Every structure is written in structure tokens, then in C-alpha cells.
Amino acid sequence: MAHRLKEQYKELLDKKGLTYTFERKRIFEEIQKISVHFHVDGLYDRFKKQGERISRATVYRTIPLLLESGVIQKSAGNGKRDFFEKTNAKGHHDHMICVKCEKIIEFHNEKIEALQDEISKHHKFKVTFHDHRLFGYCQKCQ
């Protein structure tokens, strides 16, 4: 699975006229080691702790490429910043977040996915990635 995602990532870079640089390779590899939801600054901090010279700006510029290629997806976390996770961890899924206790419920629904595809096709819109999060109250907090 990681090999397929790496190839998708490299193909996207090539299509955009970008090079698979050492930094882009290391960011991809480091993400493959992460088993939890992460944010960009946390990813940058991992490189800093390892003594690697990858700039924060490079990490921030690489995240949209990883999103578009399907290596990562936007996720939910316990803060106001954007969180991400590997798509190969559980496959694509969406999130419901309790605004009171911050519980995160992950779900996947083929009807929602099909409807998104249908709407995109109707509007002649090509989706490269999507972020579907529902905010409300879990059963315990209602």
C-alpha cells in the first residue's frame, strides 16, 4: 500500500513539473512512521529533533501535495489547527467531532461518497481530496 501511495505522490509531482527531492522523500517516509493524527508543526518538530535540515516552510508546502496525491487526508484533532492522518492506516473515512468533550467518531458511508461523486460530475468538478467533518454533540454530551 505504501509503495502504491509513493508512486501516486511521485506521479503527481511529475505532472506538476516538480522534482521528488530529498526533502519530499523524507517527509513522505516520516509520515509512513506516524500511527496517529498529526499536525504540520508536530511533523516539523520530528525532523528538528532528529537534526534534519528540513524547513517548516518545506513541510507546509508539501502537505497539499500529499493531500492531493491521496497519501494523507485531513483529519480531526483536539485543537483548532488542521490535523492529518495517513490514508493507508484505515482507508478513507470521515469524522464526527463532539464540540463539548472532543470525542472523535470515524465513519465511512458509500452513499455519501457516491453523492459527492455525483454532485462533482454534475458540476464538471474534479475532486482531488475532501475533508468531511461533522460537528455536534455525542450521545453522552447531548
MODELLER restraints for C-alpha pairs under 7 A, 6 or more apart:
rsr = mdl.restraints
at = mdl.atoms
rsr.add(forms.Gaussian(group=physical.xy_distance, feature=features.Distance(at['CA:1:A'], at['CA:88:A']), mean=6.60, stdev=0.5))
rsr.add(forms.Gaussian(group=physical.xy_distance, feature=features.Distance(at['CA:5:A'], at['CA:71:A']), mean=5.64, stdev=0.5))
rsr.add(forms.Gaussian(group=physical.xy_distance, feature=features.Distance(at['CA:8:A'], at['CA:69:A']), mean=5.78, stdev=0.5))
rsr.add(forms.Gaussian(group=physical.xy_distance, feature=features.Distance(at['CA:9:A'], at['CA:66:A']), mean=6.62, stdev=0.5))
rsr.add(forms.Gaussian(group=physical.xy_distance, feature=features.Distance(at['CA:9:A'], at['CA:69:A']), mean=5.09, stdev=0.5))
rsr.add(forms.Gaussian(group=physical.xy_distance, feature=features.Distance(at['CA:10:A'], at['CA:20:A']), mean=6.41, stdev=0.5))
rsr.add(forms.Gaussian(group=physical.xy_distance, feature=features.Distance(at['CA:12:A'], at['CA:69:A']), mean=6.20, stdev=0.5))
rsr.add(forms.Gaussian(group=physical.xy_distance, feature=features.Distance(at['CA:13:A'], at['CA:19:A']), mean=6.31, stdev=0.5))
rsr.add(forms.Gaussian(group=physical.xy_distance, feature=features.Distance(at['CA:13:A'], at['CA:20:A']), mean=6.79, stdev=0.5))
rsr.add(forms.Gaussian(group=physical.xy_distance, feature=features.Distance(at['CA:23:A'], at['CA:54:A']), mean=6.36, stdev=0.5))
rsr.add(forms.Gaussian(group=physical.xy_distance, feature=features.Distance(at['CA:24:A'], at['CA:62:A']), mean=6.82, stdev=0.5))
rsr.add(forms.Gaussian(group=physical.xy_distance, feature=features.Distance(at['CA:36:A'], at['CA:85:A']), mean=6.64, stdev=0.5))
rsr.add(forms.Gaussian(group=physical.xy_distance, feature=features.Distance(at['CA:37:A'], at['CA:75:A']), mean=6.85, stdev=0.5))
rsr.add(forms.Gaussian(group=physical.xy_distance, feature=features.Distance(at['CA:37:A'], at['CA:77:A']), mean=6.83, stdev=0.5))
rsr.add(forms.Gaussian(group=physical.xy_distance, feature=features.Distance(at['CA:37:A'], at['CA:83:A']), mean=6.15, stdev=0.5))
rsr.add(forms.Gaussian(group=physical.xy_distance, feature=features.Distance(at['CA:37:A'], at['CA:84:A']), mean=5.46, stdev=0.5))
rsr.add(forms.Gaussian(group=physical.xy_distance, feature=features.Distance(at['CA:37:A'], at['CA:85:A']), mean=4.84, stdev=0.5))
rsr.add(forms.Gaussian(group=physical.xy_distance, feature=features.Distance(at['CA:38:A'], at['CA:83:A']), mean=5.29, stdev=0.5))
rsr.add(forms.Gaussian(group=physical.xy_distance, feature=features.Distance(at['CA:38:A'], at['CA:84:A']), mean=5.29, stdev=0.5))
rsr.add(forms.Gaussian(group=physical.xy_distance, feature=features.Distance(at['CA:38:A'], at['CA:85:A']), mean=6.33, stdev=0.5))
rsr.add(forms.Gaussian(group=physical.xy_distance, feature=features.Distance(at['CA:39:A'], at['CA:82:A']), mean=6.16, stdev=0.5))
rsr.add(forms.Gaussian(group=physical.xy_distance, feature=features.Distance(at['CA:39:A'], at['CA:83:A']), mean=4.59, stdev=0.5))
rsr.add(forms.Gaussian(group=physical.xy_distance, feature=features.Distance(at['CA:39:A'], at['CA:84:A']), mean=6.07, stdev=0.5))
rsr.add(forms.Gaussian(group=physical.xy_distance, feature=features.Distance(at['CA:40:A'], at['CA:59:A']), mean=6.96, stdev=0.5))
rsr.add(forms.Gaussian(group=physical.xy_distance, feature=features.Distance(at['CA:40:A'], at['CA:60:A']), mean=6.58, stdev=0.5))
rsr.add(forms.Gaussian(group=physical.xy_distance, feature=features.Distance(at['CA:44:A'], at['CA:56:A']), mean=5.82, stdev=0.5))
rsr.add(forms.Gaussian(group=physical.xy_distance, feature=features.Distance(at['CA:44:A'], at['CA:59:A']), mean=6.51, stdev=0.5))
rsr.add(forms.Gaussian(group=physical.xy_distance, feature=features.Distance(at['CA:47:A'], at['CA:54:A']), mean=6.73, stdev=0.5))
rsr.add(forms.Gaussian(group=physical.xy_distance, feature=features.Distance(at['CA:66:A'], at['CA:72:A']), mean=5.82, stdev=0.5))
rsr.add(forms.Gaussian(group=physical.xy_distance, feature=features.Distance(at['CA:67:A'], at['CA:73:A']), mean=5.66, stdev=0.5))
rsr.add(forms.Gaussian(group=physical.xy_distance, feature=features.Distance(at['CA:67:A'], at['CA:129:A']), mean=6.48, stdev=0.5))
rsr.add(forms.Gaussian(group=physical.xy_distance, feature=features.Distance(at['CA:68:A'], at['CA:128:A']), mean=5.24, stdev=0.5))
rsr.add(forms.Gaussian(group=physical.xy_distance, feature=features.Distance(at['CA:68:A'], at['CA:129:A']), mean=5.76, stdev=0.5))
rsr.add(forms.Gaussian(group=physical.xy_distance, feature=features.Distance(at['CA:70:A'], at['CA:87:A']), mean=6.80, stdev=0.5))
rsr.add(forms.Gaussian(group=physical.xy_distance, feature=features.Distance(at['CA:71:A'], at['CA:86:A']), mean=6.06, stdev=0.5))
rsr.add(forms.Gaussian(group=physical.xy_distance, feature=features.Distance(at['CA:71:A'], at['CA:87:A']), mean=5.80, stdev=0.5))
rsr.add(forms.Gaussian(group=physical.xy_distance, feature=features.Distance(at['CA:72:A'], at['CA:84:A']), mean=6.42, stdev=0.5))
rsr.add(forms.Gaussian(group=physical.xy_distance, feature=features.Distance(at['CA:72:A'], at['CA:85:A']), mean=5.43, stdev=0.5))
rsr.add(forms.Gaussian(group=physical.xy_distance, feature=features.Distance(at['CA:72:A'], at['CA:86:A']), mean=4.35, stdev=0.5))
rsr.add(forms.Gaussian(group=physical.xy_distance, feature=features.Distance(at['CA:72:A'], at['CA:87:A']), mean=5.03, stdev=0.5))
rsr.add(forms.Gaussian(group=physical.xy_distance, feature=features.Distance(at['CA:73:A'], at['CA:84:A']), mean=5.56, stdev=0.5))
rsr.add(forms.Gaussian(group=physical.xy_distance, feature=features.Distance(at['CA:73:A'], at['CA:85:A']), mean=5.66, stdev=0.5))
rsr.add(forms.Gaussian(group=physical.xy_distance, feature=features.Distance(at['CA:73:A'], at['CA:86:A']), mean=6.41, stdev=0.5))
rsr.add(forms.Gaussian(group=physical.xy_distance, feature=features.Distance(at['CA:73:A'], at['CA:87:A']), mean=6.03, stdev=0.5))
rsr.add(forms.Gaussian(group=physical.xy_distance, feature=features.Distance(at['CA:74:A'], at['CA:83:A']), mean=5.91, stdev=0.5))
rsr.add(forms.Gaussian(group=physical.xy_distance, feature=features.Distance(at['CA:74:A'], at['CA:84:A']), mean=4.44, stdev=0.5))
rsr.add(forms.Gaussian(group=physical.xy_distance, feature=features.Distance(at['CA:74:A'], at['CA:85:A']), mean=6.58, stdev=0.5))
rsr.add(forms.Gaussian(group=physical.xy_distance, feature=features.Distance(at['CA:74:A'], at['CA:131:A']), mean=5.70, stdev=0.5))
rsr.add(forms.Gaussian(group=physical.xy_distance, feature=features.Distance(at['CA:75:A'], at['CA:83:A']), mean=5.07, stdev=0.5))
rsr.add(forms.Gaussian(group=physical.xy_distance, feature=features.Distance(at['CA:75:A'], at['CA:84:A']), mean=4.65, stdev=0.5))
rsr.add(forms.Gaussian(group=physical.xy_distance, feature=features.Distance(at['CA:75:A'], at['CA:85:A']), mean=6.05, stdev=0.5))
rsr.add(forms.Gaussian(group=physical.xy_distance, feature=features.Distance(at['CA:76:A'], at['CA:83:A']), mean=5.53, stdev=0.5))
rsr.add(forms.Gaussian(group=physical.xy_distance, feature=features.Distance(at['CA:76:A'], at['CA:95:A']), mean=6.81, stdev=0.5))
rsr.add(forms.Gaussian(group=physical.xy_distance, feature=features.Distance(at['CA:77:A'], at['CA:83:A']), mean=5.69, stdev=0.5))
rsr.add(forms.Gaussian(group=physical.xy_distance, feature=features.Distance(at['CA:78:A'], at['CA:102:A']), mean=6.45, stdev=0.5))
rsr.add(forms.Gaussian(group=physical.xy_distance, feature=features.Distance(at['CA:93:A'], at['CA:106:A']), mean=6.41, stdev=0.5))
rsr.add(forms.Gaussian(group=physical.xy_distance, feature=features.Distance(at['CA:93:A'], at['CA:107:A']), mean=5.50, stdev=0.5))
rsr.add(forms.Gaussian(group=physical.xy_distance, feature=features.Distance(at['CA:93:A'], at['CA:108:A']), mean=4.75, stdev=0.5))
rsr.add(forms.Gaussian(group=physical.xy_distance, feature=features.Distance(at['CA:94:A'], at['CA:106:A']), mean=5.69, stdev=0.5))
rsr.add(forms.Gaussian(group=physical.xy_distance, feature=features.Distance(at['CA:94:A'], at['CA:107:A']), mean=5.32, stdev=0.5))
rsr.add(forms.Gaussian(group=physical.xy_distance, feature=features.Distance(at['CA:94:A'], at['CA:108:A']), mean=5.97, stdev=0.5))
rsr.add(forms.Gaussian(group=physical.xy_distance, feature=features.Distance(at['CA:94:A'], at['CA:132:A']), mean=5.43, stdev=0.5))
rsr.add(forms.Gaussian(group=physical.xy_distance, feature=features.Distance(at['CA:94:A'], at['CA:133:A']), mean=6.14, stdev=0.5))
rsr.add(forms.Gaussian(group=physical.xy_distance, feature=features.Distance(at['CA:95:A'], at['CA:104:A']), mean=6.49, stdev=0.5))
rsr.add(forms.Gaussian(group=physical.xy_distance, feature=features.Distance(at['CA:95:A'], at['CA:105:A']), mean=5.61, stdev=0.5))
rsr.add(forms.Gaussian(group=physical.xy_distance, feature=features.Distance(at['CA:95:A'], at['CA:106:A']), mean=4.63, stdev=0.5))
rsr.add(forms.Gaussian(group=physical.xy_distance, feature=features.Distance(at['CA:95:A'], at['CA:107:A']), mean=6.12, stdev=0.5))
rsr.add(forms.Gaussian(group=physical.xy_distance, feature=features.Distance(at['CA:95:A'], at['CA:132:A']), mean=6.60, stdev=0.5))
rsr.add(forms.Gaussian(group=physical.xy_distance, feature=features.Distance(at['CA:95:A'], at['CA:133:A']), mean=4.84, stdev=0.5))
rsr.add(forms.Gaussian(group=physical.xy_distance, feature=features.Distance(at['CA:95:A'], at['CA:134:A']), mean=6.28, stdev=0.5))
rsr.add(forms.Gaussian(group=physical.xy_distance, feature=features.Distance(at['CA:96:A'], at['CA:104:A']), mean=5.74, stdev=0.5))
rsr.add(forms.Gaussian(group=physical.xy_distance, feature=features.Distance(at['CA:96:A'], at['CA:105:A']), mean=5.04, stdev=0.5))
rsr.add(forms.Gaussian(group=physical.xy_distance, feature=features.Distance(at['CA:96:A'], at['CA:106:A']), mean=6.47, stdev=0.5))
rsr.add(forms.Gaussian(group=physical.xy_distance, feature=features.Distance(at['CA:96:A'], at['CA:133:A']), mean=5.64, stdev=0.5))
rsr.add(forms.Gaussian(group=physical.xy_distance, feature=features.Distance(at['CA:96:A'], at['CA:134:A']), mean=4.55, stdev=0.5))
rsr.add(forms.Gaussian(group=physical.xy_distance, feature=features.Distance(at['CA:96:A'], at['CA:135:A']), mean=5.79, stdev=0.5))
rsr.add(forms.Gaussian(group=physical.xy_distance, feature=features.Distance(at['CA:97:A'], at['CA:103:A']), mean=5.75, stdev=0.5))
rsr.add(forms.Gaussian(group=physical.xy_distance, feature=features.Distance(at['CA:97:A'], at['CA:104:A']), mean=4.70, stdev=0.5))
rsr.add(forms.Gaussian(group=physical.xy_distance, feature=features.Distance(at['CA:97:A'], at['CA:105:A']), mean=6.45, stdev=0.5))
rsr.add(forms.Gaussian(group=physical.xy_distance, feature=features.Distance(at['CA:97:A'], at['CA:134:A']), mean=6.16, stdev=0.5))
rsr.add(forms.Gaussian(group=physical.xy_distance, feature=features.Distance(at['CA:97:A'], at['CA:135:A']), mean=4.92, stdev=0.5))
rsr.add(forms.Gaussian(group=physical.xy_distance, feature=features.Distance(at['CA:97:A'], at['CA:136:A']), mean=6.38, stdev=0.5))
rsr.add(forms.Gaussian(group=physical.xy_distance, feature=features.Distance(at['CA:98:A'], at['CA:104:A']), mean=6.61, stdev=0.5))
rsr.add(forms.Gaussian(group=physical.xy_distance, feature=features.Distance(at['CA:98:A'], at['CA:135:A']), mean=5.97, stdev=0.5))
rsr.add(forms.Gaussian(group=physical.xy_distance, feature=features.Distance(at['CA:98:A'], at['CA:136:A']), mean=5.11, stdev=0.5))
rsr.add(forms.Gaussian(group=physical.xy_distance, feature=features.Distance(at['CA:98:A'], at['CA:137:A']), mean=4.62, stdev=0.5))
rsr.add(forms.Gaussian(group=physical.xy_distance, feature=features.Distance(at['CA:98:A'], at['CA:138:A']), mean=5.38, stdev=0.5))
rsr.add(forms.Gaussian(group=physical.xy_distance, feature=features.Distance(at['CA:99:A'], at['CA:135:A']), mean=6.32, stdev=0.5))
rsr.add(forms.Gaussian(group=physical.xy_distance, feature=features.Distance(at['CA:99:A'], at['CA:136:A']), mean=5.65, stdev=0.5))
rsr.add(forms.Gaussian(group=physical.xy_distance, feature=features.Distance(at['CA:99:A'], at['CA:137:A']), mean=6.07, stdev=0.5))
rsr.add(forms.Gaussian(group=physical.xy_distance, feature=features.Distance(at['CA:100:A'], at['CA:137:A']), mean=6.64, stdev=0.5))
rsr.add(forms.Gaussian(group=physical.xy_distance, feature=features.Distance(at['CA:100:A'], at['CA:141:A']), mean=6.74, stdev=0.5))
rsr.add(forms.Gaussian(group=physical.xy_distance, feature=features.Distance(at['CA:120:A'], at['CA:126:A']), mean=6.49, stdev=0.5))
